[in-house]
C-alpha cells in the first residue's frame, strides 16, 4: 500500500511538472507568434510605403533608396515577403476588400493557370486590383535586392539580380496587359512573374 501511495505521489508530481512544462511552452509559442505578427505588420507597412512610390511614378533610383533604408533597419526578408501570403496569414490579400483566403501569390498562380487569361468582364472588373498586384511586385523586386543572402549552389548576386529584374519586367508587362485589356497577355505576364519567383525560391527559400 505504501509503495502504491509513493508511486501515486510520484505520478501526480510528474504529471504536474509535465503540465507546467507544456503550459510554459504554450505561453512561449503564443508570445513568439505575437512577436512574429508584430514584425509582419511592421514589415507590411514598409512594403506598402514603397508601393506608394511605385503608384506615384517614382523612378528606380527612388525605389532603391527606400529599399536601402529598409535594409538598414535589419528587417527579415521573410517578414517583408509575408505580404504575398493570404490575408489571414499576414498578407494584404487581393482586392479592395480582400477575403481572408485571398492573397497576392495565390492570385498570381490563378492568373497563369489558363493561358487564355481571365474573361474580359473579369479583367475589366479586376483591373485596378491587378495593377496594384503588379505594383507590389515592382516594389518587392527593389526591396529584396539589398537582401542578397550570399552565393549558394553556384548561384551568385548576378543571378539574384537577374531574378529580381525578371520579376520587375514581368510585373510591368502585367500592368501593360491589364491596361490594354489583353487576357492572354495577363496570363503570360503572370506566368513569367511566377517563374521568376519560383526559380529564386528554389535556391534560397528556407
VEXMARFI-168144 format. One line per field, with one value per residue: residue number from 1; chain; x, y, z of N, C-alpha, C in turn. Coordinates in Angstrom, 3 decimals. Layout:
! residues N
dose NUM_...
paba A_...
n_u X_...
n_v Y_...
n_w Z_...
ca_u X_...
ca_v Y_...
ca_w Z_...
c_u X_...
c_v Y_...
c_w Z_...
END
This chain:
! residues 206
dose 1_2_3_4_5_6_7_8_9_10_11_12_13_14_15_16_17_18_19_20_21_22_23_24_25_26_27_28_29_30_31_32_33_34_35_36_37_38_39_40_41_42_43_44_45_46_47_48_49_50_51_52_53_54_55_56_57_58_59_60_61_62_63_64_65_66_67_68_69_70_71_72_73_74_75_76_77_78_79_80_81_82_83_84_85_86_87_88_89_90_91_92_93_94_95_96_97_98_99_100_101_102_103_104_105_106_107_108_109_110_111_112_113_114_115_116_117_118_119_120_121_122_123_124_125_126_127_128_129_130_131_132_133_134_135_136_137_138_139_140_141_142_143_144_145_146_147_148_149_150_151_152_153_154_155_156_157_158_159_160_161_162_163_164_165_166_167_168_169_170_171_172_173_174_175_176_177_178_179_180_181_182_183_184_185_186_187_188_189_190_191_192_193_194_195_196_197_198_199_200_201_202_203_204_205_206
paba A_A_A_A_A_A_A_A_A_A_A_A_A_A_A_A_A_A_A_A_A_A_A_A_A_A_A_A_A_A_A_A_A_A_A_A_A_A_A_A_A_A_A_A_A_A_A_A_A_A_A_A_A_A_A_A_A_A_A_A_A_A_A_A_A_A_A_A_A_A_A_A_A_A_A_A_A_A_A_A_A_A_A_A_A_A_A_A_A_A_A_A_A_A_A_A_A_A_A_A_A_A_A_A_A_A_A_A_A_A_A_A_A_A_A_A_A_A_A_A_A_A_A_A_A_A_A_A_A_A_A_A_A_A_A_A_A_A_A_A_A_A_A_A_A_A_A_A_A_A_A_A_A_A_A_A_A_A_A_A_A_A_A_A_A_A_A_A_A_A_A_A_A_A_A_A_A_A_A_A_A_A_A_A_A_A_A_A_A_A_A_A_A_A_A_A_A_A_A_A_A_A_A_A_A_A
n_u 0.828_1.936_3.991_2.431_1.155_3.341_4.201_1.983_2.050_4.435_3.730_1.675_3.099_4.883_3.100_2.138_4.470_4.970_2.653_2.934_5.245_4.325_2.446_4.098_5.552_3.497_2.807_5.163_5.205_2.933_3.698_5.866_4.530_2.940_4.930_6.021_3.805_3.633_6.039_5.578_3.455_4.723_6.659_5.020_3.971_6.251_6.711_4.368_4.760_6.731_5.329_3.559_5.279_5.802_3.249_3.087_4.702_7.471_10.988_13.432_15.701_14.736_13.164_15.116_16.578_14.784_14.512_17.054_17.050_15.187_16.544_18.634_17.362_17.347_15.280_13.806_13.811_11.914_9.714_9.091_8.317_6.031_3.849_2.859_1.404_-1.756_-4.498_-5.322_-3.036_-1.314_-0.799_-1.638_-3.763_-5.972_-7.457_-9.787_-11.421_-10.365_-10.831_-10.358_-9.008_-7.726_-4.871_-1.778_0.203_-1.341_-3.194_-1.574_-0.757_-3.235_-3.898_-2.145_-2.806_-4.679_-4.039_-5.418_-6.179_-7.953_-11.555_-12.875_-14.736_-14.195_-11.527_-11.766_-13.223_-11.450_-9.280_-8.063_-7.233_-5.478_-3.488_-2.506_-1.510_0.593_2.163_2.941_4.719_6.720_7.682_8.569_10.617_12.670_12.935_13.844_16.352_18.744_18.972_20.478_21.435_23.882_26.284_25.130_24.823_26.133_24.967_25.007_25.257_24.703_22.864_20.801_20.070_19.231_16.936_15.319_15.185_13.817_11.430_10.481_10.251_8.280_6.169_5.708_4.962_2.632_1.053_0.820_-0.546_-2.962_-3.911_-4.247_-6.286_-5.850_-6.272_-4.736_-2.188_-2.070_-2.139_0.270_2.182_1.758_2.581_5.300_6.077_5.572_7.368_9.870_9.908_9.663_12.002_13.970_13.228_13.625_16.304_16.883_14.826_13.927
n_v -1.203_1.167_1.483_1.794_4.229_5.919_5.650_6.658_9.303_10.158_9.881_11.758_14.093_14.107_14.401_16.963_18.446_17.985_19.096_21.756_22.335_22.023_24.061_26.247_26.079_26.487_29.113_30.386_29.811_31.199_33.794_34.079_33.886_36.169_38.108_37.627_38.229_40.942_41.813_41.175_42.882_45.359_45.127_44.927_47.491_48.902_47.838_48.642_51.360_51.625_50.690_52.776_54.679_53.548_53.671_56.392_56.919_57.059_56.832_54.140_54.728_56.143_54.168_52.264_53.693_53.890_51.189_50.585_51.984_50.506_48.087_48.764_48.788_46.242_44.399_41.290_39.499_37.558_38.432_40.745_39.666_38.449_39.755_38.614_36.456_34.747_36.681_36.060_35.034_37.063_38.460_40.972_40.285_40.019_42.504_45.231_44.865_42.421_38.874_36.640_34.369_35.089_36.127_37.680_36.010_33.697_34.691_35.311_32.759_31.687_33.302_32.527_29.975_29.439_29.774_31.391_33.416_35.673_36.092_38.625_40.370_39.905_40.688_43.401_44.179_43.590_45.129_47.433_46.276_44.341_45.894_46.988_44.665_44.119_46.384_45.949_43.875_45.120_46.852_44.994_43.724_45.609_46.015_43.531_43.357_44.398_42.427_40.185_36.920_35.669_33.680_30.599_27.197_27.525_29.760_33.278_36.791_38.035_36.331_36.545_39.266_39.161_37.544_39.246_41.414_40.168_39.661_42.257_43.147_41.391_42.136_44.766_44.241_42.913_44.994_46.555_44.772_44.563_47.187_47.289_45.586_42.869_39.634_37.225_38.269_39.037_36.540_35.425_37.232_36.870_34.217_34.460_36.072_34.430_32.410_33.683_34.169_31.557_30.270_31.652_31.108_28.392_28.154_29.746_29.877_29.032
n_w 0.000_0.858_-1.012_-3.233_-2.696_-2.673_-5.294_-6.582_-5.717_-6.876_-9.524_-9.767_-9.199_-11.340_-13.444_-12.896_-13.271_-16.008_-17.077_-16.304_-17.700_-20.304_-20.417_-20.132_-22.478_-24.298_-23.659_-24.412_-27.144_-27.921_-27.297_-29.021_-31.439_-31.325_-31.370_-33.886_-35.498_-34.988_-36.090_-38.763_-39.393_-39.099_-41.103_-43.334_-43.513_-44.269_-46.820_-48.163_-48.162_-50.081_-52.243_-52.594_-53.615_-56.084_-57.181_-57.376_-59.480_-59.132_-59.867_-60.490_-58.987_-56.781_-55.619_-55.023_-53.153_-50.999_-50.489_-49.572_-47.183_-45.744_-45.578_-43.878_-41.501_-40.692_-41.145_-41.391_-44.430_-44.831_-43.357_-44.739_-47.163_-46.442_-47.243_-49.500_-48.668_-47.908_-46.692_-44.031_-43.006_-42.684_-45.010_-47.558_-49.010_-51.895_-53.825_-53.229_-51.004_-49.567_-49.300_-46.527_-47.340_-49.626_-51.584_-52.692_-53.902_-54.340_-56.186_-58.382_-59.132_-59.843_-62.035_-64.081_-64.738_-66.753_-70.063_-71.745_-70.223_-67.925_-68.114_-70.290_-69.019_-66.335_-66.214_-66.733_-64.497_-62.425_-62.950_-61.626_-59.221_-60.136_-61.236_-58.883_-57.695_-59.459_-58.990_-56.368_-56.791_-58.310_-56.394_-54.432_-55.797_-55.778_-53.035_-52.139_-53.280_-51.853_-49.979_-50.581_-49.893_-50.143_-52.024_-53.384_-54.139_-56.580_-57.552_-57.858_-56.847_-59.192_-60.419_-58.574_-58.861_-61.516_-61.381_-59.900_-61.625_-63.697_-62.405_-61.958_-64.607_-65.618_-63.982_-64.816_-67.431_-66.933_-65.953_-68.272_-69.956_-68.622_-68.831_-71.579_-71.815_-72.335_-72.127_-72.623_-72.563_-69.913_-68.619_-69.564_-68.576_-65.854_-65.616_-66.248_-64.159_-61.950_-62.542_-62.293_-59.558_-58.541_-59.462_-58.058_-55.406_-55.362_-54.975_-52.745_-50.796_-47.488
ca_u 0.000_2.837_4.651_1.401_0.940_4.544_4.157_0.914_2.525_5.438_3.000_0.979_4.116_5.383_2.034_2.125_5.659_4.755_1.594_3.525_6.168_3.522_1.841_5.176_5.842_2.360_2.931_6.288_4.772_1.981_4.462_6.643_3.575_2.557_6.085_6.114_2.704_4.012_7.094_4.958_2.686_5.684_7.271_3.995_3.903_7.429_6.480_3.313_5.339_7.420_4.261_3.046_6.236_5.547_1.980_3.328_5.554_8.868_11.907_14.140_16.637_13.962_12.778_16.326_16.926_13.885_14.846_18.283_16.652_14.533_17.585_19.402_16.573_17.543_14.006_13.961_13.152_10.739_8.605_8.735_7.647_4.750_2.791_2.330_0.570_-3.185_-4.741_-5.392_-1.681_-0.490_-0.668_-2.616_-4.892_-6.141_-8.693_-10.042_-11.931_-9.927_-11.284_-9.280_-8.290_-7.119_-3.504_-1.071_0.789_-2.438_-3.790_-0.630_-0.861_-4.527_-3.895_-1.358_-3.267_-5.368_-3.263_-6.310_-6.319_-9.283_-12.615_-12.821_-15.512_-13.455_-10.333_-12.186_-13.656_-10.315_-8.159_-7.413_-6.591_-4.366_-2.436_-1.934_-0.727_1.827_2.944_3.540_5.864_7.772_8.234_9.282_11.849_13.694_13.107_14.614_17.683_19.854_18.934_21.166_21.916_25.195_26.347_24.602_24.574_26.652_24.251_25.669_24.446_24.276_21.627_19.817_19.604_18.511_15.589_14.570_14.916_12.762_10.201_10.035_9.860_7.001_5.156_5.389_4.234_1.288_0.343_0.521_-1.568_-4.225_-4.338_-4.667_-7.379_-5.335_-6.298_-3.592_-1.014_-2.123_-1.760_1.699_2.945_1.628_3.421_6.688_6.253_5.649_8.596_10.992_9.846_9.885_13.413_14.727_12.879_14.202_17.666_17.095_13.776_14.198
ca_v 0.000_2.302_1.631_2.286_5.645_6.638_5.649_7.569_10.661_10.455_10.036_13.045_15.139_14.106_14.977_18.402_19.016_17.951_20.059_23.087_22.499_22.205_25.398_27.213_26.046_27.121_30.553_30.848_29.748_32.288_35.034_34.104_34.149_37.579_38.891_37.468_39.002_42.352_42.047_41.102_44.116_46.431_44.925_45.217_48.959_49.314_47.457_49.489_52.685_51.561_50.552_54.132_55.341_52.981_54.262_57.797_57.033_57.307_56.022_53.051_55.300_56.455_52.887_51.657_54.457_53.467_49.794_50.630_52.428_49.357_47.096_49.238_48.509_44.808_43.686_39.990_39.444_36.689_39.266_41.639_38.868_37.956_40.490_37.718_35.422_35.033_37.725_35.559_34.659_38.269_39.138_42.037_39.750_40.586_43.258_46.361_44.269_41.030_37.753_36.127_33.306_35.619_36.577_38.085_34.824_32.828_35.297_35.143_31.348_31.506_34.032_31.878_28.604_29.389_30.584_32.366_34.526_35.890_36.542_40.073_41.078_39.769_41.514_44.796_44.369_43.471_45.895_48.256_45.394_43.681_46.915_47.052_43.436_44.317_47.412_45.292_43.099_46.067_47.306_43.906_43.443_46.530_45.798_42.306_43.442_44.507_41.305_39.030_36.096_35.081_32.654_29.304_26.258_28.046_30.995_34.456_38.006_38.310_35.556_37.175_40.494_38.812_37.109_40.436_42.171_39.430_39.891_43.626_43.202_40.696_42.949_45.894_43.685_42.627_46.280_46.935_43.859_44.947_48.453_47.005_44.612_41.716_38.482_36.334_38.986_38.963_35.177_35.241_38.038_36.206_33.022_34.927_36.576_33.258_31.685_34.406_33.932_30.136_29.949_32.214_30.366_27.043_28.232_30.486_29.810_28.044
ca_w 0.000_0.986_-2.304_-4.159_-2.420_-3.119_-6.763_-6.962_-5.462_-7.904_-10.786_-9.720_-9.283_-12.709_-14.271_-12.652_-13.916_-17.452_-17.385_-16.177_-18.826_-21.525_-20.347_-20.375_-23.917_-24.978_-23.445_-25.229_-28.542_-28.110_-27.281_-30.266_-32.517_-31.209_-31.818_-35.337_-36.078_-34.854_-37.076_-40.088_-39.565_-39.310_-42.420_-44.340_-43.644_-45.040_-48.217_-48.720_-48.388_-51.372_-53.250_-52.827_-54.505_-57.415_-57.623_-57.680_-60.660_-58.785_-60.664_-59.807_-58.013_-55.571_-55.022_-54.465_-51.959_-49.922_-50.186_-48.773_-45.840_-45.103_-45.301_-42.727_-40.292_-40.403_-41.173_-42.054_-45.736_-44.695_-42.896_-45.834_-48.192_-45.910_-47.941_-50.526_-48.061_-47.849_-45.697_-42.660_-42.595_-42.595_-46.289_-47.771_-49.763_-53.236_-53.988_-52.333_-49.768_-49.736_-48.491_-45.681_-48.042_-50.843_-51.399_-53.901_-54.528_-54.796_-57.371_-59.485_-59.531_-60.514_-63.303_-65.125_-64.979_-68.047_-70.998_-72.378_-69.294_-67.340_-69.020_-70.486_-67.995_-65.076_-66.341_-66.593_-63.114_-61.511_-63.499_-60.608_-58.247_-60.806_-61.309_-57.531_-57.540_-60.220_-58.300_-55.203_-57.270_-58.680_-55.112_-53.774_-56.540_-55.280_-51.595_-51.932_-53.889_-50.896_-49.043_-51.148_-48.779_-50.399_-53.064_-52.967_-55.234_-57.835_-57.891_-57.302_-56.789_-60.564_-60.619_-57.686_-59.500_-62.736_-60.993_-59.489_-62.855_-64.410_-61.650_-62.236_-66.016_-65.744_-63.291_-65.694_-68.574_-66.429_-65.926_-69.653_-70.466_-67.981_-69.441_-72.957_-71.707_-73.075_-71.236_-72.853_-72.083_-68.448_-68.242_-69.846_-67.625_-64.554_-65.683_-66.181_-62.797_-61.070_-62.864_-61.687_-58.106_-58.277_-59.683_-56.936_-54.190_-55.454_-54.471_-51.497_-49.784_-46.424
c_u 0.865_3.525_3.682_1.208_2.128_4.551_3.113_1.358_3.528_4.749_2.294_1.967_4.640_4.368_1.992_3.293_5.465_3.709_2.127_4.463_5.429_2.909_2.878_5.514_4.739_2.438_4.039_5.902_3.829_2.711_5.258_5.740_3.176_3.685_6.227_5.029_3.035_5.066_6.530_4.188_3.629_6.326_6.287_3.880_5.072_7.226_5.460_3.783_6.059_6.402_3.691_3.973_6.045_4.280_2.166_4.267_7.016_9.781_12.638_15.102_15.933_13.562_13.971_16.755_16.078_14.185_16.093_17.979_16.022_15.573_18.393_18.668_16.638_16.219_14.192_13.174_11.901_9.515_8.142_7.937_6.317_3.574_2.136_1.353_-0.917_-3.426_-4.711_-4.020_-0.736_-0.272_-1.702_-3.846_-4.953_-7.483_-8.860_-10.571_-11.627_-10.550_-10.099_-8.431_-7.612_-5.711_-2.858_-0.509_-0.293_-3.066_-2.881_-0.713_-2.139_-4.527_-3.190_-1.812_-3.930_-4.654_-4.121_-6.542_-7.728_-10.292_-12.562_-13.565_-14.796_-12.230_-10.665_-12.547_-12.464_-9.117_-7.379_-6.639_-5.396_-3.179_-1.732_-1.052_0.617_2.735_3.619_4.794_7.016_8.477_9.089_10.577_12.978_13.972_14.006_16.070_18.829_19.960_19.620_21.816_23.291_25.135_25.850_24.340_25.046_25.970_24.885_24.712_23.939_22.961_20.486_19.203_18.820_17.088_14.730_14.247_13.793_11.407_9.624_9.523_8.487_5.870_4.733_4.617_2.797_0.456_-0.089_-0.589_-2.939_-4.770_-4.854_-5.864_-7.066_-5.253_-5.098_-2.295_-0.919_-1.642_-0.266_2.554_2.909_2.516_4.898_7.028_6.435_6.960_9.819_11.058_10.203_11.348_14.285_14.478_13.470_15.615_17.758_16.000_14.077_13.086
c_v 1.257_2.584_2.211_3.781_6.487_6.758_6.626_9.019_11.087_10.716_11.367_14.195_15.268_14.733_16.485_19.093_19.084_18.965_21.481_23.381_22.755_23.588_26.467_27.270_26.724_28.640_31.136_30.873_30.908_33.625_35.186_34.455_35.623_38.484_38.830_38.284_40.495_42.709_42.067_42.382_45.289_46.350_45.270_46.721_49.467_49.015_48.385_50.921_52.726_51.432_51.929_54.915_54.858_53.592_55.719_58.014_57.326_56.358_54.986_53.570_55.602_55.173_52.224_52.370_54.047_52.033_49.717_51.046_51.271_48.324_47.476_48.968_47.038_44.050_42.409_39.976_38.573_37.490_40.219_40.896_38.279_38.645_39.630_36.682_35.745_35.968_37.210_35.131_35.859_39.006_40.244_41.524_40.381_41.295_44.349_45.897_42.775_40.036_37.229_35.078_33.807_36.118_36.912_36.859_33.918_33.371_35.147_33.717_31.112_32.153_33.276_30.456_28.432_30.332_31.622_33.572_34.675_36.336_38.067_40.866_41.058_40.665_42.989_45.118_44.417_44.327_46.677_47.387_44.659_44.641_47.008_45.834_43.587_45.327_46.848_44.530_43.982_46.534_46.224_43.553_44.335_46.311_44.591_42.434_43.543_43.315_40.046_38.203_35.478_34.000_31.315_28.437_26.751_29.327_32.177_35.656_38.387_37.586_36.173_38.410_40.205_38.367_38.307_41.321_41.514_39.635_41.257_43.752_42.565_41.496_44.130_45.432_43.340_43.907_46.695_46.072_44.194_46.217_48.250_46.045_43.375_40.498_37.550_36.972_38.952_37.593_34.944_36.001_37.402_34.969_33.399_35.419_35.417_32.515_32.356_34.152_32.483_29.753_30.460_31.416_28.964_27.018_28.774_30.371_28.712_27.018
c_w 0.000_-0.355_-3.337_-4.001_-2.887_-4.642_-7.273_-6.822_-6.524_-9.246_-10.864_-9.893_-10.710_-13.661_-14.138_-13.344_-15.425_-17.886_-17.344_-17.337_-20.118_-21.564_-20.647_-21.854_-24.712_-24.871_-24.316_-26.701_-28.868_-28.189_-28.570_-31.444_-32.520_-31.703_-33.335_-36.034_-36.067_-35.904_-38.493_-40.386_-39.848_-40.691_-43.530_-44.580_-44.489_-46.525_-48.869_-48.947_-49.739_-52.503_-53.586_-53.755_-55.946_-57.998_-58.050_-58.856_-60.366_-59.565_-59.814_-58.743_-56.691_-54.848_-54.344_-53.187_-50.771_-49.510_-49.312_-47.336_-45.065_-44.698_-44.067_-41.409_-39.893_-40.283_-41.971_-43.361_-45.691_-44.271_-43.985_-46.908_-47.721_-46.586_-49.022_-49.970_-48.194_-46.663_-44.268_-42.120_-42.584_-43.893_-46.440_-48.509_-51.152_-53.325_-52.951_-50.979_-49.818_-48.767_-47.681_-46.382_-49.324_-50.546_-52.735_-54.633_-55.105_-56.073_-58.580_-60.027_-60.324_-61.905_-64.429_-65.469_-66.338_-69.012_-71.722_-71.485_-68.757_-68.395_-69.123_-69.401_-66.652_-65.082_-66.138_-65.141_-62.154_-61.916_-62.435_-59.613_-58.855_-60.974_-59.963_-57.279_-58.247_-59.529_-57.051_-55.634_-57.727_-57.403_-54.459_-54.488_-56.042_-53.797_-51.338_-52.376_-52.877_-49.944_-49.579_-50.036_-48.980_-51.467_-52.523_-54.195_-56.580_-58.296_-57.159_-57.261_-58.178_-60.864_-59.815_-58.353_-60.781_-62.424_-60.622_-60.681_-63.659_-63.735_-61.973_-63.673_-66.219_-65.108_-64.161_-66.930_-68.179_-66.413_-67.327_-70.239_-69.889_-68.627_-70.863_-73.009_-72.552_-72.146_-71.381_-72.367_-70.569_-67.974_-68.439_-68.847_-66.232_-64.499_-65.565_-64.772_-61.820_-61.288_-62.233_-60.188_-57.767_-58.426_-58.527_-55.664_-54.182_-54.897_-53.056_-50.438_-48.787_-46.341
END
